[in-house]
Amino acid sequence: MSPLPTIFLSHGSPMLALQDSPARRFLQDLGRSLGRPQAIVVVSAHWETRGGPALSLAPQPETIHDFGGFPRALFEMRYPAPGAPAAARRAAALLESAGIPFGLSEQRGLDHGAWVPLSLMYPDADIPVTQLSVMRGAGPAEHERIGLALAALRQEGVLVVGSGSLTHNLAEFCGQALDAAPPHWVGEFATWMKAQLESGERAALLDYRRLAPSAARNHPTDEHLLPLFVALGAAGPQGRARLLHESVEHGVLAMDAYAFE
């Protein structure tokens, strides 16, 4: 079995599930290009835990509508994929071997960081899925370490997906149209990240909050970028990035996606 890439996706607004955009069309094509994994582990920015990452053992994860103020049609959507408790326990064993504390949840469902992009990538909802949390209060290096611990999953048919956002400052949203032009500080940050990712400058990436232009403005808190570092680590210490997609929605949400191989 050829090793799978690991993936970082920008999931943007929950309206991605309903509203046409370049990012939505990209995700609809992505599942076909990746093929069918045995299971999926999704690291979502919308599940934060303290003291270590957590994994879901839910055999049939519920679809969590963790948002408000959107059309009723969005709340009526369900993504009834089976859970992946075996993949979760395998990931837990890898974390334990690496000396990383972790937790297990018997009931955690799929939040919109997981089910929205997966509903576009794998609309038949027939691939087992488990979620992995990000750690509140931990930075890029700790999340890269989590990814490094999980690198063996690539050889076992498990697709590791980091779901966040390349930029994420909702305070700057201000109701812009879907196709609003991005301000310079969004474009400069995305360009810097692309340069470091494609050249394999891990030390700079791990120190992005100090080195990247307008880092704090693009990520007032960094939970939406932390899944990228898990995906980066899960490709192994020599994993390199390949840009899959770049676009911007509502001016301030860079929807860039990367594969790590």
C-alpha positions in Angstrom: 0.0 0.0 0.0 1.4 3.4 -1.0 1.5 5.9 1.8 -1.2 8.5 1.8 -0.5 12.2 1.9 -1.7 14.2 4.8 -3.9 17.1 4.1 -4.5 20.6 5.5 -7.8 22.2 4.5 -9.3 25.6 5.2 -13.0 25.0 6.0 -14.1 28.7 6.0 -17.7 29.4 6.8 -20.2 26.6 7.4 -22.0 28.0 4.3 -19.3 26.1 2.3 -21.6 23.2 2.6 -24.3 25.0 0.5 -22.8 28.0 -1.3 -20.9 27.6 -4.6 -17.3 28.9 -4.5 -13.9 27.9 -5.9 -13.0 26.3 -2.5 -16.2 24.2 -2.6 -15.5 23.0 -6.1 -12.0 22.1 -5.1 -13.2 20.0 -2.2 -15.7 18.2 -4.4 -12.8 17.1 -6.6 -10.4 16.4 -3.8 -11.9 13.1 -2.6 -11.8 11.7 -6.1 -8.2 12.6 -6.5 -7.2 11.1 -3.2 -9.0 7.9 -3.6 -10.7 6.0 -0.8 -8.9 5.6 2.5 -9.7 2.9 5.0 -10.5 5.5 7.6 -10.1 9.3 8.3 -8.7 11.1 11.3 -9.8 14.7 11.2 -8.0 17.3 13.4 -10.6 20.1 13.8 -10.0 23.6 15.1 -13.4 23.4 16.7 -12.6 20.8 19.3 -10.1 22.1 21.9 -9.0 20.1 25.0 -6.5 20.8 27.7 -3.6 18.6 28.9 -3.4 16.6 25.7 -5.3 15.8 22.5 -8.4 13.8 22.6 -9.8 11.2 20.2 -13.4 10.2 19.6 -14.5 6.6 20.0 -18.1 7.3 18.9 -19.3 4.4 16.8 -21.8 6.6 15.0 -20.8 10.2 15.4 -23.6 12.8 15.5 -23.5 15.8 13.2 -22.8 18.8 15.4 -24.2 22.1 14.3 -21.8 24.3 16.3 -22.8 27.6 14.8 -25.7 30.1 14.7 -27.5 32.5 12.4 -27.3 30.4 9.3 -30.1 29.2 7.0 -32.3 26.3 8.3 -31.1 24.1 5.4 -27.7 24.1 7.0 -29.0 22.9 10.4 -31.0 20.1 8.6 -27.8 18.7 7.0 -26.5 15.4 8.4 -23.2 13.6 7.7 -24.0 10.0 8.8 -20.5 8.5 8.4 -19.7 5.6 10.7 -17.2 6.2 13.5 -13.7 4.9 13.4 -13.0 3.7 16.9 -10.3 1.2 15.7 -8.4 4.0 14.0 -8.9 6.2 17.1 -7.4 3.5 19.4 -4.5 3.0 17.0 -3.8 6.7 17.0 -4.0 6.6 20.8 -1.5 3.8 21.0 0.9 5.8 18.8 0.5 8.9 21.0 1.2 6.7 24.1 4.3 5.3 22.5 5.5 8.9 21.9 4.9 9.8 25.5 2.1 12.2 24.6 -0.8 12.3 27.1 -4.2 11.9 25.5 -7.9 11.6 26.3 -10.7 9.5 24.8 -14.3 10.5 24.2 -17.0 8.0 23.9 -19.5 10.4 22.4 -17.8 13.2 20.5 -19.5 13.8 17.2 -18.3 15.6 14.0 -18.3 19.4 14.3 -18.5 21.6 11.2 -14.7 21.6 10.8 -15.0 17.9 10.1 -18.4 17.3 8.5 -18.6 20.3 6.2 -15.4 19.5 4.1 -16.0 15.7 4.3 -19.5 16.1 3.0 -18.0 17.6 -0.1 -15.0 15.3 -0.4 -16.8 12.0 0.4 -20.6 12.7 0.0 -21.6 9.1 0.4 -20.6 9.3 4.0 -19.4 5.7 4.0 -15.8 6.1 5.2 -15.2 5.7 9.0 -14.3 9.0 10.6 -12.9 9.9 14.0 -12.0 13.4 15.3 -8.8 14.5 17.1 -8.8 17.7 19.1 -6.3 20.5 19.2 -4.8 21.5 22.5 -5.8 24.8 24.1 -2.7 26.7 25.3 -0.3 24.6 23.2 1.5 26.0 20.1 2.7 24.8 16.7 5.6 22.7 18.0 3.4 20.7 20.3 1.0 20.0 17.5 3.8 19.1 15.1 4.9 16.5 17.7 1.4 15.1 17.8 1.5 14.7 14.0 5.0 13.1 14.1 3.6 10.5 16.5 0.8 9.7 14.1 3.0 9.4 11.0 2.6 5.6 10.8 -1.1 6.0 10.0 -0.2 7.1 6.4 1.2 3.6 5.8 -2.0 2.0 7.2 -4.6 3.5 4.8 -5.7 6.2 7.3 -6.1 9.7 5.9 -5.0 12.4 8.4 -6.8 15.7 7.7 -6.1 19.0 9.5 -9.1 21.2 9.2 -8.8 24.9 10.1 -8.2 28.1 8.1 -5.0 29.6 6.7 -6.3 33.0 8.0 -9.0 33.5 10.5 -9.9 36.9 11.9 -13.7 37.0 12.1 -13.6 40.4 13.8 -12.4 41.8 10.4 -15.2 40.1 8.5 -17.6 43.1 8.5 -20.1 41.4 6.2 -18.0 41.4 3.0 -19.3 39.6 -0.1 -18.1 36.1 -0.8 -15.8 37.4 -3.5 -14.6 40.5 -1.7 -10.9 41.4 -2.4 -8.5 40.4 0.4 -6.7 43.2 2.2 -2.9 43.3 1.9 -2.4 41.7 5.3 -4.2 38.6 4.3 -2.3 38.2 1.1 1.1 38.9 2.7 0.5 36.2 5.3 -0.7 33.6 2.8 2.3 34.3 0.6 4.7 34.0 3.5 3.2 30.7 4.6 3.3 29.3 1.1 7.0 30.2 0.8 7.9 28.5 4.1 5.8 25.5 3.4 7.1 24.8 -0.1 10.7 25.3 0.9 10.4 23.1 4.0 11.3 25.9 6.5 9.9 24.1 9.5 11.7 26.2 12.1 10.3 29.4 10.6 6.8 27.9 10.4 6.9 26.9 14.0 7.8 30.5 14.9 5.2 32.0 12.6 3.7 34.2 15.2 7.0 36.1 15.5 8.2 35.9 11.9 5.2 36.0 9.6 3.8 39.3 8.5 0.5 40.3 10.3 0.5 36.9 12.1 -1.5 38.1 15.1 -4.0 40.0 12.9 -4.7 37.0 10.7 -4.8 34.7 13.8 -5.8 36.6 17.0 -5.9 33.1 18.4 -4.1 30.3 16.6 -6.5 27.3 17.0 -7.4 27.5 13.3 -3.8 27.1 12.2 -2.8 24.4 14.6 -4.3 21.6 12.5 -1.8 22.5 9.8 1.1 21.6 12.1 -0.5 18.2 12.9 -0.8 17.5 9.2 2.7 18.6 8.6 4.1 16.4 11.3 2.1 13.4 10.3 3.9 13.4 6.9 7.1 12.6 8.8 10.2 14.7 9.6 11.0 15.1 5.9 7.5 15.8 4.7 7.2 18.6 2.2 4.2 20.7 1.3 2.4 20.9 -2.1 -0.2 23.6 -2.6 -3.5 22.1 -3.7 -5.8 25.2 -3.7 -5.7 28.9 -3.0 -8.6 31.3 -2.8 -10.1 33.9 -0.4 -13.7 34.1 0.8 -15.3 37.2 2.4 -12.0 39.1 2.1 -10.4 37.7 5.2 -10.7 33.8 5.0 -7.8 32.4 3.0 -9.1 29.0 1.8 -5.7 27.5 1.0 -5.1 23.8 1.1 -1.9 21.7 1.2 -0.9 18.1 0.8 2.2 16.9 2.8 4.1 13.9 1.3 
